[in-house]
Each structure stands twice: as C-alpha cells, then as structure tokens.
Amino acid sequence: MAEALRSLPGYKGRRRLFVGPTPRLKQLRINTLLDGKELLMPSPGLRDGFYLFRPFTIPFVKLPLAVTHKGMPHFARKLTTGQLAGLGVDLLVDEVLAVDRHGRVLGDGQGYFDLSLAILAATGALAGDYQVVAVAAPLEPGLTLPADPWDLQADYLLNGQGLERYPRAQGESPPKIFWEQLSPTRIKRITPLWQLRNPQPLL
C-alpha cells in the first residue's frame, strides 16, 4: 500500500505531504521523507497543532521512531498557527472508515482529518491544487454515505489493491471550520482553533 502511493499521478512533484498518525500509515510517513518531501503530522488530538519534518535530517535507523507521536517532538518542528500560512501542503493522506462511490468519506467519528483540513485551509496552508487520499476499504457497490457540509471529499481511495480515482465535484466548496459544531471546550483544547477564534491584535 505504501508503495502504491508513489504511483499517484504527479506524486514526484509533490513537496509537502500531510500524513495521518495511525500505525497503518507509518511506512507512508517514512517514504515521504525518504522521497525528499516534507512531512506534516498532527499532534495528538490536534492539541498542539502540527509538526513539520524535513527530509534527510533524521538518521535512517531512527525514522521508524521519529514519525510517531512519541518521536515527533524530538525530530520535528512544532509550527505556530501563524507559520502554517503559505506552507503549500499539496497532498493529504489519512486513514478513514470507508469511502463511497462518490468519494465521500466516513471518518473515525472524532473528525480530526476533517478538522485538520479545515484548519489548514483557514490558515492558508493548502496549495491550490491539493488532493486528498483516503486509506480505507471501499463500500459495497451501490451504497452511499450521508453527506454533511463538513465531510471530506476524497480524490483517491488507497487500499491493498492500489489507487482508485474519484472526480471532484464541480463548484465544490473549499473546506471550512464549522464553528457552530464545535464546543467551547474543544476549541480551547485545540491550539490552532483557539488562536483562529481569538486572534491576537497586531502591535
């Protein structure tokens, strides 16, 4: 599966990848760095936002530890919310529960992938041609998922059989933060959300 991502059209030209933190995606994170690309990883629960790894800065033998939540604080740089602007993340990969025939994604129930994408969009961190790769088993033919406004639309499904392309709908709205769906407690716990909700005045 990790090798299949390298067959994605335009993969070689991608510079910065967001790859989710699950154990199943560990080799994808390692490959990202081995392929000379920068890797963006979310902190646990998005509490501290995002960490950026630079390629060829970590000894090969330490890569399996580095690209975990345990190793991330020691081998990557934590970005402030302001440092996300202009980052140019052009490929986002994460594990989800299912993808239907329209490319609609069923997440893990906690919404961290949806929320990560929305935060990156709100901070100006996404490249204009970004694409989303969902790692999951496809739903049975004919089944569709209910669509909520904040749900992700995948461009590709990645599984043990390879890649499947989903055409993105015309006029699709860019990802956004649905503040009304977030409790005050959750906003306070997630640093980028708190800072976006309560921007500091310029001195």
C-alpha positions in Angstrom: 0.0 0.0 0.0 2.8 2.4 0.9 4.4 1.7 -2.5 1.1 2.3 -4.3 1.1 5.9 -3.2 4.2 6.5 -5.2 2.2 5.6 -8.4 -0.1 8.6 -7.8 -0.1 10.9 -10.8 2.2 13.8 -10.0 3.5 12.3 -6.8 7.1 13.1 -7.7 6.3 16.8 -7.9 4.6 17.0 -4.6 6.7 18.8 -2.0 4.8 18.8 1.3 2.5 16.0 2.5 0.2 15.7 5.4 0.0 12.1 6.5 -2.1 10.9 9.4 -0.6 9.5 12.6 -2.1 5.9 12.6 0.2 2.9 12.7 -1.1 1.7 9.3 0.3 4.8 7.7 3.8 4.6 9.3 5.5 3.4 6.1 3.9 6.2 4.1 5.3 8.7 6.5 8.8 7.1 6.3 8.5 7.0 2.5 7.6 10.7 2.4 10.9 11.7 4.0 12.9 9.1 2.0 11.4 10.6 -1.2 12.8 14.1 -0.2 9.4 15.6 0.7 8.5 17.5 3.9 6.0 15.7 6.2 3.3 17.4 8.2 1.8 15.5 11.1 -0.9 16.4 13.5 -0.2 16.4 17.2 -2.3 14.0 19.4 -5.9 15.3 19.3 -4.6 18.3 17.4 -3.9 19.9 20.8 -0.6 21.4 19.8 -1.4 21.8 16.1 1.0 20.4 13.6 4.7 19.3 13.4 6.9 19.6 10.3 9.6 17.1 9.4 12.3 18.0 6.9 13.8 15.2 4.7 17.3 14.0 5.1 17.7 15.4 8.6 16.9 12.2 10.6 19.2 9.1 10.6 17.7 6.3 8.7 17.7 3.9 11.7 15.7 6.5 13.7 12.9 7.1 11.1 10.5 4.5 12.5 10.6 6.2 15.9 10.7 9.7 14.5 7.4 9.5 12.6 5.4 8.5 15.7 3.7 10.7 18.2 6.4 9.7 20.7 9.2 10.7 18.4 7.7 13.7 16.7 8.5 16.3 19.4 12.2 15.3 19.2 12.6 15.1 15.4 10.2 17.6 14.0 9.5 21.3 14.5 6.2 22.4 16.0 4.6 25.1 13.9 2.8 28.0 15.3 -0.6 28.8 13.8 1.0 31.8 12.0 3.7 29.6 10.5 1.1 27.5 8.7 0.4 30.3 6.2 1.9 29.7 2.8 3.1 26.2 3.7 1.7 24.8 0.4 0.6 21.3 1.6 -0.3 19.7 -1.7 -1.2 16.1 -0.7 -3.2 14.9 2.3 -3.4 11.2 3.3 -5.2 9.7 6.2 -6.9 6.5 7.3 -10.8 6.6 7.4 -13.5 4.0 8.0 -15.0 4.0 4.5 -15.3 5.8 1.2 -18.4 5.6 -1.1 -18.6 5.6 -4.9 -18.8 9.4 -4.9 -15.6 9.8 -2.9 -17.5 10.8 0.3 -15.5 9.9 3.4 -16.7 8.3 6.6 -14.1 9.4 9.2 -13.3 7.9 12.6 -16.1 9.6 14.4 -13.8 12.2 16.0 -13.5 14.4 12.9 -9.7 15.0 13.2 -9.0 14.6 9.5 -11.9 16.9 8.5 -10.8 19.4 11.2 -7.1 19.2 10.1 -8.1 20.0 6.5 -10.3 22.9 7.6 -7.7 24.4 9.9 -5.0 24.1 7.1 -7.4 25.8 4.7 -8.3 28.6 7.2 -4.6 29.3 7.9 -3.6 29.4 4.2 -1.5 26.3 4.5 -3.1 24.4 1.5 -1.7 24.5 -2.0 -4.2 25.5 -4.7 -4.0 22.0 -6.3 -4.1 20.0 -3.1 -5.5 16.5 -3.3 -7.0 14.1 -0.6 -6.1 10.4 -0.4 -8.3 8.3 1.8 -7.0 5.0 3.1 -9.9 2.6 3.6 -11.9 -0.3 2.3 -14.5 0.8 -0.3 -18.2 0.4 0.5 -20.1 -2.2 -1.3 -21.3 -1.1 -4.8 -24.4 1.0 -4.7 -24.0 2.1 -1.1 -23.6 5.8 -0.4 -22.7 7.8 2.7 -24.8 10.6 4.1 -23.2 13.9 3.3 -22.7 16.6 5.9 -21.3 20.0 5.0 -18.0 19.4 6.8 -17.4 15.9 5.4 -14.3 15.3 3.3 -14.3 14.6 -0.4 -11.5 12.2 -1.4 -9.7 12.5 -4.7 -8.3 9.0 -4.4 -9.0 5.8 -2.4 -5.9 3.9 -1.4 -6.1 0.3 -0.3 -4.4 -3.1 -0.7 -5.5 -3.2 -4.4 -4.0 0.2 -5.3 -5.4 3.6 -6.1 -9.0 4.5 -7.3 -9.7 7.9 -8.6 -12.8 10.0 -7.7 -13.6 13.1 -9.9 -14.0 16.1 -7.7 -17.5 17.7 -8.0 -17.7 21.0 -9.9 -18.2 24.0 -7.7 -17.2 22.1 -4.6 -16.9 24.5 -1.6 -13.4 24.8 0.0 -13.1 23.2 3.4 -14.1 25.4 6.3 -14.4 25.3 10.0 -18.0 24.9 11.2 -17.6 26.7 14.5 -21.2 26.1 15.5 -20.5 22.3 15.6 -17.5 22.8 18.0 -18.0 23.1 21.7 -16.1 25.8 23.6 -14.2 23.1 25.5 -13.0 21.6 22.3 -11.9 24.9 20.8 -9.9 25.7 24.0 -8.2 22.3 23.8 -7.0 22.7 20.2 -4.4 25.5 20.0 -4.9 26.4 16.3 -8.7 26.6 16.8 -8.3 28.8 19.9 -5.9 31.1 18.1 -8.1 31.4 15.0 -11.1 32.1 17.1 -9.2 34.6 19.3 -6.7 36.3 17.0 -4.1 38.5 18.8 -4.1 42.1 17.7 -1.0 43.3 15.8 1.3 45.5 17.9 
